[in-house]
Amino acid sequence: MNTRQQVFSWCCRSLSDHVARQREGYDWLMRPAVRLALATTLFLASCTPSTADTTTNSPSTTVLPTTSASTTTNAPATTSTTAAAPCGIPESIKDEVRSYVDIEANVGIVMGVVGPCGQDVFAYGASSLEGGRPLDEDTVFEIGSTGKSFTGILLADMVQHNELALSDPIEEYLPADVDVPTYEGRSITLVDLATHTSGLPNLPSNLNPADELRPYADYTFDQMYEELGTVELSTAPGSEYQYSNFGMGVLGHILELHSGMSYEDLVISRITDVLGMPDTRATLTSDMESRLALGYRDKVVFPLWDNPTLAGAGELRSTVRDLLTYLAANLGLQESDLFDAMQLTHQRFHQADDIYGVGLGWHIHHRSYGEVVEDHGATGGYWCYVGFLQDKQVGVVVLTNTFHSVDQIGLDLLAKS
């Protein structure tokens, strides 16, 4: 079976996953996969290099306790960074990670936890099935929709600096000749886009990629504008939760237009340079490329996905080291000028049901052990889970180079924190 035939086979098997993942936000990933079986495909990743100027800031000072140096266990392809209890990863969770890899559900997994007493990292598996390197906290992965929380922080930071307001109608920031849908006179606002309540579709109806394995690479801004002009809203913006990659992509583009910078340069200048996250960006540096784990689906390598137009929906690559820094800043464990903006993104702006809420780019779940603020991401060959308990100041990251969910690993670790 060739690669193209395998993709069609994957899409058919995805149908059964579609309903189960809809509430978790993976509906948008499954729906393009279903489209692939009909002649189109999945979702996102990197953007092209930009020439826009960026402002480099010195990383903020960390207030995390110092942990001991990384050590390598005797188990093949397994690394662990020791930290003082209770911040260490329990052996039962490590066994869970090992089981995913040993039964060949995942090629490799790297996970980390951060809290008031420090951080801990555990990795198991390899960067590829053939001659791959052992994974560690500096291995690079695609993080997919986890990038939506970055879009939320960019929006919140601009709000904090009085550059725009959450209640602003989106037509104020789009070209004058772009038709923007309304519902009985109610405009879509910036906060509607950030909370998946705009009423815009999950995916644009005019998505028709030339390359089925890189479905977003050739989607254009003109197509985005065309889609906005043809959408008919069935509900008032702000009234109902409806997961929308298209809406988050529009939000990212609005932030680009407002700032005069590319989405990637916005992330670098306003978030990753500020926090000291050199390995979080869309365009891989040569050093990052040397540490990239190959992505797999059903043991077949999947290409990286470019997403230059809907970048706000998720186009970033990152490492566990960087994402632990990101969580530390969100939790206030690392001092940052972004703290107020981050806290704004954690607020519950919309209540989808009794236990499920939405912040700015984050989802908030009420669980038996606390309020979990989380973000999931999946691309053709990768899966990412990021979540934290605000009251306990504990956060977890789980990255894998396989299209196979690792969410439960992250939730199990949070539950034991």
VEXDREN-2710 file (C-alpha; in Angstrom, 1 decimal):
% VEXDREN-2710
k/r/px/py/pz
1/MET/0.0/0.0/0.0
2/ASN/1.5/3.4/-1.0
3/THR/1.5/6.5/1.2
4/ARG/-1.5/8.0/-0.5
5/GLN/-3.6/4.8/-0.1
6/GLN/-2.6/4.7/3.6
7/VAL/-3.8/8.3/4.1
8/PHE/-7.2/7.3/2.7
9/SER/-7.2/4.3/5.0
10/TRP/-6.4/6.5/8.0
11/CYS/-9.2/8.9/7.2
12/CYS/-11.7/6.1/7.0
13/ARG/-10.6/4.8/10.4
14/SER/-10.8/8.4/11.7
15/LEU/-14.6/8.4/11.3
16/SER/-15.1/6.4/14.5
17/ASP/-12.9/8.7/16.4
18/HIS/-14.7/11.8/15.1
19/VAL/-17.6/11.8/17.5
20/ALA/-15.5/10.8/20.6
21/ARG/-13.1/13.7/20.0
22/GLN/-15.6/16.3/19.0
23/ARG/-16.0/17.6/22.6
24/GLU/-12.3/17.6/23.3
25/GLY/-11.6/20.0/20.4
26/TYR/-10.3/17.5/17.9
27/ASP/-13.3/17.7/15.8
28/TRP/-11.5/20.1/13.5
29/LEU/-8.7/17.6/13.0
30/MET/-10.9/14.7/12.2
31/ARG/-13.1/16.6/9.8
32/PRO/-10.3/17.5/7.4
33/ALA/-9.2/13.9/7.7
34/VAL/-12.6/12.8/6.6
35/ARG/-12.4/15.4/3.8
36/LEU/-9.2/13.8/2.6
37/ALA/-11.1/10.6/1.9
38/LEU/-13.3/12.7/-0.4
39/ALA/-10.3/14.6/-1.9
40/THR/-8.9/17.0/0.7
41/THR/-7.3/16.8/4.1
42/LEU/-6.3/17.6/7.7
43/PHE/-4.7/20.7/9.3
44/LEU/-1.6/22.9/10.2
45/ALA/1.9/23.8/11.1
46/SER/4.7/26.1/10.0
47/CYS/4.7/29.4/8.3
48/THR/7.2/30.8/5.8
49/PRO/10.1/33.1/7.1
50/SER/9.1/36.7/7.5
51/THR/11.1/39.8/7.0
52/ALA/9.1/41.8/9.5
53/ASP/11.2/43.4/12.3
54/THR/11.2/41.8/15.7
55/THR/12.0/43.2/19.1
56/THR/14.2/41.0/21.3
57/ASN/13.8/41.2/25.0
58/SER/15.9/39.6/27.7
59/PRO/14.4/36.6/29.3
60/SER/12.7/37.3/32.5
61/THR/14.1/36.1/35.8
62/THR/13.1/32.7/37.0
63/VAL/11.9/32.2/40.5
64/LEU/11.8/28.4/40.2
65/PRO/14.0/26.4/42.7
66/THR/17.1/24.9/41.1
67/THR/16.8/21.2/40.2
68/SER/19.6/18.7/39.8
69/ALA/21.2/18.0/36.5
70/SER/19.7/15.6/34.0
71/THR/20.4/11.9/34.5
72/THR/20.0/9.0/32.1
73/THR/18.6/5.7/33.4
74/ASN/19.6/2.2/32.2
75/ALA/16.4/1.8/30.2
76/PRO/17.0/2.3/26.5
77/ALA/15.9/5.8/25.2
78/THR/14.8/6.9/28.6
79/THR/15.9/10.1/30.3
80/SER/14.7/11.7/33.6
81/THR/15.5/15.0/35.3
82/THR/15.4/14.6/39.1
83/ALA/13.4/17.0/41.2
84/ALA/12.4/17.2/44.8
85/ALA/9.1/15.5/45.7
86/PRO/6.3/16.1/45.2
87/CYS/7.2/17.7/41.9
88/GLY/8.8/14.5/40.6
89/ILE/6.9/12.3/38.1
90/PRO/5.5/9.2/39.8
91/GLU/6.8/5.8/38.7
92/SER/3.3/4.8/37.8
93/ILE/3.1/7.6/35.3
94/LYS/6.5/6.6/33.8
95/ASP/5.2/3.1/33.5
96/GLU/2.1/4.5/31.6
97/VAL/4.5/6.3/29.2
98/ARG/6.6/3.2/28.7
99/SER/3.5/1.1/27.9
100/TYR/2.3/3.5/25.2
101/VAL/5.7/3.1/23.5
102/ASP/6.3/-0.6/24.2
103/ILE/2.9/-1.6/22.6
104/GLU/3.9/0.7/19.6
105/ALA/1.0/3.1/20.0
106/ASN/3.6/5.9/20.1
107/VAL/7.1/6.1/18.7
108/GLY/8.3/8.3/21.6
109/ILE/7.0/10.5/24.4
110/VAL/8.5/13.3/26.4
111/MET/6.7/14.7/29.4
112/GLY/7.4/17.2/32.1
113/VAL/5.9/18.7/35.2
114/VAL/6.6/22.0/36.9
115/GLY/5.5/23.3/40.3
116/PRO/6.7/25.4/43.2
117/CYS/9.4/22.9/44.1
118/GLY/10.9/22.6/40.7
119/GLN/10.4/20.5/37.6
120/ASP/10.9/17.0/36.3
121/VAL/11.2/15.5/32.8
122/PHE/10.9/12.0/31.6
123/ALA/11.4/10.7/28.1
124/TYR/11.0/7.3/26.5
125/GLY/11.3/6.3/22.9
126/ALA/13.2/7.7/19.9
127/SER/13.1/10.5/17.4
128/SER/12.4/8.0/14.6
129/LEU/11.7/4.3/14.0
130/GLU/14.9/3.8/12.1
131/GLY/18.1/4.9/13.8
132/GLY/16.5/7.6/15.8
133/ARG/18.0/9.4/18.8
134/PRO/16.7/9.0/22.3
135/LEU/14.2/11.8/23.1
136/ASP/14.9/14.5/25.7
137/GLU/13.6/17.8/26.9
138/ASP/15.2/19.6/23.9
139/THR/13.6/17.4/21.2
140/VAL/11.5/19.4/18.9
141/PHE/7.8/18.5/18.1
142/GLU/4.9/20.2/16.3
143/ILE/2.3/21.3/18.9
144/GLY/-0.7/22.0/16.7
145/SER/-3.7/23.6/18.4
146/THR/-1.7/24.2/21.5
147/GLY/-0.6/27.3/19.7
148/LYS/-4.1/28.7/20.1
149/SER/-3.2/29.7/23.7
150/PHE/-0.3/31.8/22.3
151/THR/-2.9/33.6/20.1
152/GLY/-5.0/34.2/23.2
153/ILE/-2.0/35.7/25.0
154/LEU/-1.1/37.9/22.1
155/LEU/-4.7/39.2/22.1
156/ALA/-4.7/39.7/25.9
157/ASP/-1.3/41.5/25.8
158/MET/-2.6/43.9/23.2
159/VAL/-5.7/44.5/25.4
160/GLN/-3.5/45.1/28.4
161/HIS/-1.6/47.7/26.4
162/ASN/-4.8/49.4/25.3
163/GLU/-4.0/48.6/21.7
164/LEU/-7.5/47.1/21.1
165/ALA/-10.5/45.8/23.1
166/LEU/-12.0/42.4/23.4
167/SER/-15.4/43.8/22.4
168/ASP/-14.1/45.4/19.2
169/PRO/-16.0/44.2/16.0
170/ILE/-13.7/42.3/13.7
171/GLU/-14.6/44.4/10.7
172/GLU/-12.7/47.3/12.3
173/TYR/-9.4/45.5/11.7
174/LEU/-10.1/43.8/8.3
175/PRO/-9.7/45.4/4.9
176/ALA/-12.7/47.6/4.1
177/ASP/-13.7/45.6/1.0
178/VAL/-14.0/42.4/3.0
179/ASP/-17.6/41.3/3.7
180/VAL/-17.9/40.1/7.3
181/PRO/-21.0/38.1/8.4
182/THR/-23.3/39.4/11.1
183/TYR/-26.4/38.0/12.8
184/GLU/-29.4/40.2/13.2
185/GLY/-27.1/43.2/13.5
186/ARG/-24.7/41.6/16.0
187/SER/-21.1/41.7/14.8
188/ILE/-18.5/39.1/15.6
189/THR/-16.0/40.5/18.1
190/LEU/-12.4/39.7/19.0
191/VAL/-13.5/37.8/22.1
192/ASP/-15.9/35.7/20.1
193/LEU/-13.1/34.5/17.9
194/ALA/-10.8/33.7/20.9
195/THR/-13.6/31.7/22.6
196/HIS/-14.9/29.7/19.7
197/THR/-18.3/31.5/19.9
198/SER/-18.1/33.5/16.6
199/GLY/-20.4/31.1/14.7
200/LEU/-17.7/30.7/12.0
201/PRO/-17.2/27.2/10.7
202/ASN/-14.6/24.9/12.0
203/LEU/-12.9/24.8/8.6
204/PRO/-13.3/27.0/5.6
205/SER/-15.5/25.6/2.9
206/ASN/-13.1/26.6/0.2
207/LEU/-10.2/24.6/1.5
208/ASN/-9.0/22.6/-1.5
209/PRO/-5.3/21.8/-1.2
210/ALA/-3.1/21.0/-4.1
211/ASP/-1.1/18.6/-1.8
212/GLU/-3.3/16.4/0.3
213/LEU/-0.5/15.8/2.8
214/ARG/0.1/19.5/3.3
215/PRO/-3.5/20.7/3.3
216/TYR/-3.1/24.3/4.5
217/ALA/0.2/25.2/2.8
218/ASP/-1.5/26.9/-0.2
219/TYR/-4.6/28.4/1.5
220/THR/-4.5/32.2/0.9
221/PHE/-5.7/35.4/2.5
222/ASP/-7.9/36.0/-0.5
223/GLN/-9.6/32.6/0.2
224/MET/-10.0/33.6/3.8
225/TYR/-11.7/36.9/2.8
226/GLU/-13.8/35.0/0.3
227/GLU/-15.0/32.5/3.0
228/LEU/-15.9/35.4/5.3
229/GLY/-18.0/36.9/2.6
230/THR/-20.0/33.7/2.0
231/VAL/-20.5/32.5/5.6
232/GLU/-24.1/32.8/6.9
233/LEU/-24.3/32.7/10.7
234/SER/-27.0/30.5/12.2
235/THR/-26.6/31.9/15.8
236/ALA/-25.7/35.2/17.4
237/PRO/-21.9/35.6/17.9
238/GLY/-21.0/35.0/21.5
239/SER/-24.0/32.8/22.3
240/GLU/-22.9/29.3/21.5
241/TYR/-19.6/27.4/21.6
242/GLN/-18.6/26.0/18.2
243/TYR/-14.9/25.0/17.9
244/SER/-13.5/27.0/15.0
245/ASN/-10.0/26.7/13.6
246/PHE/-11.0/29.1/10.9
247/GLY/-12.1/31.7/13.5
248/MET/-8.8/31.4/15.4
249/GLY/-7.0/31.7/12.1
250/VAL/-8.9/34.9/11.4
251/LEU/-8.0/36.2/14.8
252/GLY/-4.3/35.6/14.2
253/HIS/-4.5/37.4/10.9
254/ILE/-6.2/40.4/12.6
255/LEU/-3.4/40.6/15.1
256/GLU/-1.0/40.5/12.1
257/LEU/-2.8/43.4/10.4
258/HIS/-3.0/45.4/13.5
259/SER/0.6/45.1/14.4
260/GLY/2.2/45.1/11.0
261/MET/4.1/41.9/11.8
262/SER/3.8/38.2/10.9
263/TYR/2.2/35.9/13.4
264/GLU/5.5/34.1/14.0
265/ASP/7.3/37.4/14.6
266/LEU/4.5/38.5/17.0
267/VAL/4.9/35.2/19.0
268/ILE/8.7/35.6/19.1
269/SER/8.8/39.3/20.0
270/ARG/5.9/39.4/22.5
271/ILE/6.1/35.9/24.1
272/THR/9.0/33.6/23.4
273/ASP/11.8/36.2/23.6
274/VAL/10.3/37.7/26.7
275/LEU/10.1/34.3/28.5
276/GLY/13.3/32.8/27.2
277/MET/11.9/30.2/24.9
278/PRO/14.3/30.0/21.9
279/ASP/12.9/26.7/20.5
280/THR/9.3/27.8/20.1
281/ARG/8.6/29.2/16.6
282/ALA/7.2/28.1/13.3
283/THR/10.3/28.3/11.1
284/LEU/12.9/25.8/12.3
285/THR/16.4/27.0/12.9
286/SER/19.1/24.7/11.7
287/ASP/19.7/23.7/15.3
288/MET/16.1/23.0/15.9
289/GLU/15.9/20.9/12.7
290/SER/18.8/18.8/14.0
291/ARG/16.7/18.0/17.1
292/LEU/13.3/17.5/15.3
293/ALA/11.5/14.2/16.0
294/LEU/10.0/12.7/12.9
295/GLY/6.2/12.6/13.1
296/TYR/4.4/9.3/12.5
297/ARG/0.9/8.0/11.9
298/ASP/0.4/4.2/11.8
299/LYS/4.2/3.9/11.6
300/VAL/4.4/6.0/8.5
301/VAL/6.3/9.3/8.5
302/PHE/4.0/12.3/8.1
303/PRO/5.4/15.6/6.7
304/LEU/5.5/18.8/8.7
305/TRP/2.5/21.0/7.9
306/ASP/2.7/24.6/6.8
307/ASN/-0.1/26.9/7.8
308/PRO/0.9/30.5/6.8
309/THR/-2.6/32.0/6.5
310/LEU/-4.5/30.4/9.5
311/ALA/-1.4/30.6/11.7
312/GLY/-3.4/31.7/14.7
313/ALA/-5.1/28.3/14.8
314/GLY/-1.7/26.7/15.4
315/GLU/1.6/26.6/13.5
316/LEU/4.3/26.4/16.2
317/ARG/7.0/23.8/17.0
318/SER/8.4/23.6/20.5
319/THR/10.1/21.5/23.2
320/VAL/9.2/20.2/26.6
321/ARG/11.9/22.6/28.1
322/ASP/10.3/25.6/26.4
323/LEU/6.7/24.6/27.3
324/LEU/7.6/24.1/31.0
325/THR/8.9/27.7/30.9
326/TYR/5.7/28.7/29.3
327/LEU/3.6/27.0/32.0
328/ALA/5.8/28.4/34.8
329/ALA/5.1/31.9/33.5
330/ASN/1.3/31.2/33.3
331/LEU/1.4/29.9/36.8
332/GLY/3.4/32.8/38.2
333/LEU/6.3/30.6/39.0
334/GLN/8.5/32.7/36.7
335/GLU/8.3/36.5/36.8
336/SER/7.1/38.0/33.5
337/ASP/5.6/41.2/32.2
338/LEU/3.1/38.9/30.5
339/PHE/1.6/37.7/33.8
340/ASP/-1.5/39.9/33.8
341/ALA/-2.2/39.1/30.1
342/MET/-1.8/35.4/30.9
343/GLN/-4.2/35.6/33.8
344/LEU/-6.8/37.3/31.5
345/THR/-6.6/34.3/29.1
346/HIS/-7.4/31.9/32.0
347/GLN/-10.7/33.6/32.8
348/ARG/-13.9/31.6/31.9
349/PHE/-15.4/33.9/29.2
350/HIS/-18.0/31.3/28.0
351/GLN/-19.6/28.3/29.7
352/ALA/-20.2/25.6/27.2
353/ASP/-21.9/23.3/29.7
354/ASP/-21.9/22.4/33.4
355/ILE/-18.2/21.4/33.5
356/TYR/-16.7/22.9/30.3
357/GLY/-15.6/26.5/29.9
358/VAL/-13.6/28.5/27.5
359/GLY/-10.9/31.2/28.1
360/LEU/-8.9/33.1/25.5
361/GLY/-7.4/30.2/23.6
362/TRP/-7.6/27.9/26.6
363/HIS/-10.3/25.3/27.6
364/ILE/-11.2/24.9/31.2
365/HIS/-12.5/21.7/32.7
366/HIS/-13.9/21.1/36.1
367/ARG/-12.5/17.8/37.4
368/SER/-12.6/16.0/40.7
369/TYR/-9.1/17.3/41.6
370/GLY/-9.6/20.9/40.5
371/GLU/-10.0/23.3/37.6
372/VAL/-7.8/22.2/34.7
373/VAL/-6.8/24.9/32.3
374/GLU/-5.6/23.1/29.2
375/ASP/-4.8/23.1/25.5
376/HIS/-4.5/20.2/23.1
377/GLY/-2.8/20.0/19.8
378/ALA/-2.5/17.4/17.1
379/THR/-1.1/17.4/13.6
380/GLY/-0.6/14.7/11.0
381/GLY/2.2/13.0/13.0
382/TYR/2.3/14.6/16.4
383/TRP/0.2/15.1/19.5
384/CYS/0.6/17.6/22.4
385/TYR/-1.1/18.1/25.8
386/VAL/-0.5/21.1/28.0
387/GLY/-2.5/21.7/31.2
388/PHE/-2.2/23.1/34.7
389/LEU/-4.0/23.5/38.0
390/GLN/-3.9/27.2/38.9
391/ASP/-4.6/26.8/42.6
392/LYS/-1.8/24.2/43.1
393/GLN/0.6/26.0/40.7
394/VAL/1.3/22.7/38.9
395/GLY/1.5/22.2/35.2
396/VAL/2.3/19.3/32.8
397/VAL/3.4/18.9/29.2
398/VAL/3.3/15.8/27.2
399/LEU/4.6/15.6/23.6
400/THR/4.8/12.7/21.2
401/ASN/5.9/12.2/17.6
402/THR/2.9/10.1/16.8
403/PHE/-0.7/10.9/15.9
404/HIS/-2.0/9.1/19.0
405/SER/-3.5/10.9/22.0
406/VAL/-1.4/11.4/25.1
407/ASP/-4.0/13.5/26.9
408/GLN/-4.7/10.9/29.5
409/ILE/-1.1/10.7/30.5
410/GLY/-1.1/14.5/31.2
411/LEU/-4.4/14.3/33.1
412/ASP/-3.2/11.3/35.2
413/LEU/-0.1/13.3/36.2
414/LEU/-2.2/16.3/37.1
415/ALA/-4.5/14.2/39.2
416/LYS/-1.5/12.8/41.2
417/SER/0.1/16.3/41.7
END
